[in-house]
Amino acid sequence: MGTMNQGTALATPDRASLAARSCMRALEAIGWQLIAADVDMARGTARVELRHADHMVTLDADSIGRATVTREIVERAVVTVGRRGDRMPVERVRVRFVARTRHEGPRQAMRWLANYVQDNSTGAQFSARRAFALLMAPVSS
């Protein structure tokens, strides 16, 4: 999993990683896997990567207010390659673009992402907004 940076001089990696681990456990309870989280709300930047079965979702936000959420599907197929006498099965991985949504800043993108995760989760009694709030909360010493 990636690093978390809250943009505070007093922030310790242990405190930030605790928030990431808490978010990761909450998302795993509903069938999502947090691959990476790098959130700096002071600068307005964020990158969050999630996976659910064969779906990958990536949130990217830069410091000038642009934010996108990209959804992709990872397709896997086993094909046989090689010549006669030297053939073997190989797994081929292809990432297929599904959609991209644009947002005004990381907060709006995180809100949209939380709703998307909530709508596409396996757990009914869960608030995805609470999980993502852990990543966005400022870290104090």
Buried (B, 14 or more C-beta within 10 A) or exposed (E): BBEBBBBBEEBEEEBBBBBBEBBBEBBEBBBBBBBBBBBBBEBBBBBBBBBBEEBBBBBBBBEEEBBBBBBBEEEEEEEEEEEEEEEEEEEEEEEEEEEEBEBEBBBBBBBBBBEBBBEBBEBEEBEBBEBBBBBBEEBEE
